[in-house]
């Protein structure tokens, strides 16, 4: 079944109309919730039509979430990766936060614990993030495995965005997202690629050391497997490199300075 108020436009299906109305009502709702009755009234359909297309209210909200993720991914799918993956990742973080601030109710719904099964689009967003981090690893700009770095960045980005839209009175600092971004990036990228604002105030990024070297080697071997190893050997080497990549670096031990009167025991 379809209808259209404009004879020259493509027909709008009943399902699409219900979904569009539900998304609009979610956006305007004071608490982000909607009733099936209000959706039916605004869409001009009966309850049987809504239940036939979506099953129940949870099914309708799940469809709204899917629609939201598709909107979020639209820009990411259209963009062309730049030559600097680190800059792409900075812009990706900022775009994520901007989407949340423009769509607070939808964003909270997209990341609600009630949505137990992640939409396919959410998994795609994570793959895009991991892909950018793999490019950074291939260029020697990442200090730990891309998969772990993706988990750190995604959880931090979602966390700060949720606080900004859920508790705006408490989290009112406009620079908060950038500060969290820079702190997380300082922990996953090697120091030489960080801009001055990426290093947390009052501190400096530690030297990359073994984890960054293992991350780069692992990324390059996955991209261009070496014929020197059998598949089993390559898998084992990859496992070892991942383990080194994800092991926190240790600061070198400092030798205590000896004063003029110090005595060395034997």
KOLFI-198049 format. One record per residue (C-alpha): residue in one letter; residue number from 1; x, z, y; chain. Coordinates in steps of 0.02 Angstrom, whole numbers, plus 50000, padded with zeros to 5 digits. Layout:
REM KOLFI-198049
<node "A" NUM <X Z Y> "A">
...
//
This chain:
REM KOLFI-198049
<node "X" 1 <50000 50000 50000> "A">
<node "X" 2 <50064 49956 50173> "A">
<node "X" 3 <50006 49943 50351> "A">
<node "X" 4 <50074 49898 50522> "A">
<node "X" 5 <50011 49920 50699> "A">
<node "X" 6 <50110 49767 50751> "A">
<node "X" 7 <50056 49607 50660> "A">
<node "X" 8 <50227 49529 50689> "A">
<node "X" 9 <50325 49677 50620> "A">
<node "X" 10 <50372 49709 50439> "A">
<node "X" 11 <50239 49810 50349> "A">
<node "X" 12 <50266 49997 50341> "A">
<node "X" 13 <50226 50075 50174> "A">
<node "X" 14 <50123 50232 50161> "A">
<node "X" 15 <50274 50323 50087> "A">
<node "X" 16 <50385 50269 50232> "A">
<node "X" 17 <50255 50325 50360> "A">
<node "X" 18 <50235 50496 50278> "A">
<node "X" 19 <50425 50517 50271> "A">
<node "X" 20 <50449 50467 50453> "A">
<node "X" 21 <50312 50587 50510> "A">
<node "X" 22 <50382 50729 50405> "A">
<node "X" 23 <50557 50703 50477> "A">
<node "X" 24 <50487 50703 50654> "A">
<node "X" 25 <50387 50863 50624> "A">
<node "X" 26 <50539 50949 50548> "A">
<node "X" 27 <50641 50903 50703> "A">
<node "X" 28 <50508 50973 50821> "A">
<node "X" 29 <50464 51128 50720> "A">
<node "X" 30 <50518 51294 50799> "A">
<node "X" 31 <50580 51358 50631> "A">
<node "X" 32 <50617 51193 50544> "A">
<node "X" 33 <50472 51210 50423> "A">
<node "X" 34 <50317 51100 50404> "A">
<node "X" 35 <50157 51109 50304> "A">
<node "X" 36 <50092 50968 50196> "A">
<node "X" 37 <49927 50979 50290> "A">
<node "X" 38 <50010 50946 50459> "A">
<node "X" 39 <50107 50800 50385> "A">
<node "X" 40 <49949 50723 50311> "A">
<node "X" 41 <49855 50742 50474> "A">
<node "X" 42 <49994 50666 50579> "A">
<node "X" 43 <50020 50522 50456> "A">
<node "X" 44 <49833 50490 50439> "A">
<node "X" 45 <49831 50507 50250> "A">
<node "X" 46 <49749 50621 50125> "A">
<node "X" 47 <49839 50751 50022> "A">
<node "X" 48 <49824 50645 49862> "A">
<node "X" 49 <49931 50509 49944> "A">
<node "X" 50 <50068 50632 49988> "A">
<node "X" 51 <50071 50709 49815> "A">
<node "X" 52 <50067 50538 49733> "A">
<node "X" 53 <50224 50483 49827> "A">
<node "X" 54 <50321 50647 49834> "A">
<node "X" 55 <50249 50762 49702> "A">
<node "X" 56 <50242 50918 49809> "A">
<node "X" 57 <50310 50993 49970> "A">
<node "X" 58 <50482 51019 49893> "A">
<node "X" 59 <50487 50836 49843> "A">
<node "X" 60 <50440 50786 50021> "A">
<node "X" 61 <50577 50895 50097> "A">
<node "X" 62 <50702 50826 49973> "A">
<node "X" 63 <50657 50651 50031> "A">
<node "X" 64 <50681 50706 50212> "A">
<node "X" 65 <50853 50773 50165> "A">
<node "X" 66 <50898 50608 50080> "A">
<node "X" 67 <50842 50516 50237> "A">
<node "X" 68 <50949 50632 50343> "A">
<node "X" 69 <51104 50602 50238> "A">
<node "X" 70 <51076 50414 50251> "A">
<node "X" 71 <51071 50430 50440> "A">
<node "X" 72 <51229 50535 50438> "A">
<node "X" 73 <51321 50410 50329> "A">
<node "X" 74 <51268 50255 50426> "A">
<node "X" 75 <51409 50270 50554> "A">
<node "X" 76 <51538 50317 50422> "A">
<node "X" 77 <51495 50165 50317> "A">
<node "X" 78 <51511 50048 50465> "A">
<node "X" 79 <51677 50113 50531> "A">
<node "X" 80 <51839 50027 50489> "A">
<node "X" 81 <51979 50146 50440> "A">
<node "X" 82 <52117 50151 50571> "A">
<node "X" 83 <52303 50151 50541> "A">
<node "X" 84 <52311 50339 50568> "A">
<node "X" 85 <52206 50434 50440> "A">
<node "X" 86 <52237 50598 50531> "A">
<node "X" 87 <52151 50531 50687> "A">
<node "X" 88 <52010 50465 50579> "A">
<node "X" 89 <51989 50639 50507> "A">
<node "X" 90 <51986 50719 50680> "A">
<node "X" 91 <51851 50599 50734> "A">
<node "X" 92 <51757 50625 50571> "A">
<node "X" 93 <51752 50814 50600> "A">
<node "X" 94 <51692 50792 50779> "A">
<node "X" 95 <51559 50666 50725> "A">
<node "X" 96 <51497 50787 50592> "A">
<node "X" 97 <51476 50927 50719> "A">
<node "X" 98 <51392 50812 50844> "A">
<node "X" 99 <51266 50757 50712> "A">
<node "X" 100 <51224 50939 50676> "A">
<node "X" 101 <51200 50980 50860> "A">
<node "X" 102 <51087 50829 50885> "A">
<node "X" 103 <50983 50868 50729> "A">
<node "X" 104 <50986 51058 50707> "A">
<node "X" 105 <50831 51078 50598> "A">
<node "X" 106 <50873 50929 50490> "A">
<node "X" 107 <51054 50988 50471> "A">
<node "X" 108 <51000 51162 50414> "A">
<node "X" 109 <50883 51082 50289> "A">
<node "X" 110 <51019 50964 50226> "A">
<node "X" 111 <51128 51115 50186> "A">
<node "X" 112 <50993 51234 50128> "A">
<node "X" 113 <51025 51328 49964> "A">
<node "X" 114 <50849 51276 49914> "A">
<node "X" 115 <50914 51098 49890> "A">
<node "X" 116 <51000 51137 49726> "A">
<node "X" 117 <51046 50958 49679> "A">
<node "X" 118 <51160 50873 49805> "A">
<node "X" 119 <51094 50702 49857> "A">
<node "X" 120 <51198 50551 49807> "A">
<node "X" 121 <51234 50523 49992> "A">
<node "X" 122 <51310 50697 50007> "A">
<node "X" 123 <51429 50659 49865> "A">
<node "X" 124 <51471 50493 49949> "A">
<node "X" 125 <51515 50586 50110> "A">
<node "X" 126 <51634 50695 50011> "A">
<node "X" 127 <51713 50541 49931> "A">
<node "X" 128 <51740 50462 50102> "A">
<node "X" 129 <51826 50620 50163> "A">
<node "X" 130 <51936 50628 50007> "A">
<node "X" 131 <51980 50445 50028> "A">
<node "X" 132 <52043 50473 50205> "A">
<node "X" 133 <52146 50620 50144> "A">
<node "X" 134 <52222 50515 50006> "A">
<node "X" 135 <52277 50390 50138> "A">
<node "X" 136 <52357 50533 50232> "A">
<node "X" 137 <52444 50591 50072> "A">
<node "X" 138 <52513 50417 50039> "A">
<node "X" 139 <52591 50421 50213> "A">
<node "X" 140 <52669 50591 50182> "A">
<node "X" 141 <52556 50678 50306> "A">
<node "X" 142 <52469 50800 50189> "A">
<node "X" 143 <52543 50963 50128> "A">
<node "X" 144 <52423 50992 49981> "A">
<node "X" 145 <52318 50891 49858> "A">
<node "X" 146 <52182 50782 49940> "A">
<node "X" 147 <52045 50857 49831> "A">
<node "X" 148 <52084 51035 49885> "A">
<node "X" 149 <52106 50982 50066> "A">
<node "X" 150 <51935 50897 50060> "A">
<node "X" 151 <51854 51058 49999> "A">
<node "X" 152 <51938 51158 50137> "A">
<node "X" 153 <51889 51036 50275> "A">
<node "X" 154 <51711 51008 50216> "A">
<node "X" 155 <51672 51193 50192> "A">
<node "X" 156 <51746 51238 50362> "A">
<node "X" 157 <51659 51095 50453> "A">
<node "X" 158 <51490 51134 50375> "A">
<node "X" 159 <51514 51320 50406> "A">
<node "X" 160 <51552 51305 50591> "A">
<node "X" 161 <51415 51176 50616> "A">
<node "X" 162 <51286 51289 50532> "A">
<node "X" 163 <51336 51435 50642> "A">
<node "X" 164 <51321 51327 50798> "A">
<node "X" 165 <51144 51269 50756> "A">
<node "X" 166 <51081 51429 50673> "A">
<node "X" 167 <51149 51560 50793> "A">
<node "X" 168 <51182 51470 50957> "A">
<node "X" 169 <51170 51629 51062> "A">
<node "X" 170 <51312 51709 50964> "A">
<node "X" 171 <51416 51553 50937> "A">
<node "X" 172 <51405 51485 51114> "A">
<node "X" 173 <51586 51431 51142> "A">
<node "X" 174 <51587 51241 51156> "A">
<node "X" 175 <51768 51236 51099> "A">
<node "X" 176 <51734 51330 50937> "A">
<node "X" 177 <51719 51177 50825> "A">
<node "X" 178 <51880 51102 50894> "A">
<node "X" 179 <51973 51266 50873> "A">
<node "X" 180 <51918 51284 50692> "A">
<node "X" 181 <51959 51101 50661> "A">
<node "X" 182 <52135 51122 50730> "A">
<node "X" 183 <52165 51281 50630> "A">
<node "X" 184 <52110 51197 50467> "A">
<node "X" 185 <52208 51038 50503> "A">
<node "X" 186 <52364 51141 50538> "A">
<node "X" 187 <52350 51211 50362> "A">
<node "X" 188 <52327 51045 50273> "A">
<node "X" 189 <52435 50922 50372> "A">
<node "X" 190 <52623 50919 50390> "A">
<node "X" 191 <52689 50984 50557> "A">
<node "X" 192 <52761 50821 50620> "A">
<node "X" 193 <52591 50734 50628> "A">
<node "X" 194 <52502 50876 50719> "A">
<node "X" 195 <52465 50863 50903> "A">
<node "X" 196 <52504 51016 51010> "A">
<node "X" 197 <52322 51070 51013> "A">
<node "X" 198 <52315 51065 50824> "A">
<node "X" 199 <52432 51214 50807> "A">
<node "X" 200 <52340 51381 50820> "A">
<node "X" 201 <52376 51478 50978> "A">
<node "X" 202 <52515 51604 50960> "A">
<node "X" 203 <52587 51522 50806> "A">
<node "X" 204 <52671 51369 50738> "A">
<node "X" 205 <52644 51262 50585> "A">
<node "X" 206 <52755 51305 50440> "A">
<node "X" 207 <52874 51179 50363> "A">
<node "X" 208 <52790 51071 50229> "A">
<node "X" 209 <52914 51102 50088> "A">
<node "X" 210 <52877 51070 49905> "A">
<node "X" 211 <52685 51060 49914> "A">
<node "X" 212 <52686 50917 50040> "A">
<node "X" 213 <52821 50823 49943> "A">
<node "X" 214 <52724 50842 49780> "A">
<node "X" 215 <52564 50786 49866> "A">
<node "X" 216 <52643 50627 49932> "A">
<node "X" 217 <52727 50584 49767> "A">
<node "X" 218 <52566 50615 49671> "A">
<node "X" 219 <52466 50503 49789> "A">
<node "X" 220 <52594 50363 49779> "A">
<node "X" 221 <52603 50370 49589> "A">
<node "X" 222 <52413 50362 49575> "A">
<node "X" 223 <52410 50212 49690> "A">
<node "X" 224 <52555 50126 49604> "A">
<node "X" 225 <52580 50195 49427> "A">
<node "X" 226 <52758 50189 49365> "A">
<node "X" 227 <52792 50090 49205> "A">
<node "X" 228 <52926 50219 49165> "A">
<node "X" 229 <52792 50338 49099> "A">
<node "X" 230 <52668 50326 48957> "A">
<node "X" 231 <52487 50366 49002> "A">
<node "X" 232 <52507 50539 48927> "A">
<node "X" 233 <52667 50570 49024> "A">
<node "X" 234 <52589 50507 49185> "A">
<node "X" 235 <52440 50623 49160> "A">
<node "X" 236 <52554 50771 49130> "A">
<node "X" 237 <52660 50730 49281> "A">
<node "X" 238 <52504 50713 49387> "A">
<node "X" 239 <52445 50883 49328> "A">
<node "X" 240 <52613 50962 49373> "A">
<node "X" 241 <52615 50880 49544> "A">
<node "X" 242 <52437 50939 49580> "A">
<node "X" 243 <52488 51114 49531> "A">
<node "X" 244 <52637 51108 49650> "A">
<node "X" 245 <52528 51032 49787> "A">
<node "X" 246 <52402 51173 49778> "A">
<node "X" 247 <52527 51316 49768> "A">
<node "X" 248 <52540 51405 49936> "A">
<node "X" 249 <52713 51389 50012> "A">
<node "X" 250 <52821 51544 50024> "A">
<node "X" 251 <52923 51588 50174> "A">
<node "X" 252 <53109 51605 50136> "A">
<node "X" 253 <53171 51784 50121> "A">
<node "X" 254 <53266 51847 50268> "A">
<node "X" 255 <53426 51944 50241> "A">
<node "X" 256 <53421 52108 50339> "A">
<node "X" 257 <53546 52114 50480> "A">
<node "X" 258 <53681 52243 50457> "A">
<node "X" 259 <53728 52354 50600> "A">
<node "X" 260 <53904 52406 50641> "A">
<node "X" 261 <53886 52565 50539> "A">
<node "X" 262 <53795 52494 50389> "A">
<node "X" 263 <53863 52524 50216> "A">
<node "X" 264 <53846 52406 50069> "A">
<node "X" 265 <53809 52492 49905> "A">
<node "X" 266 <53876 52426 49741> "A">
//
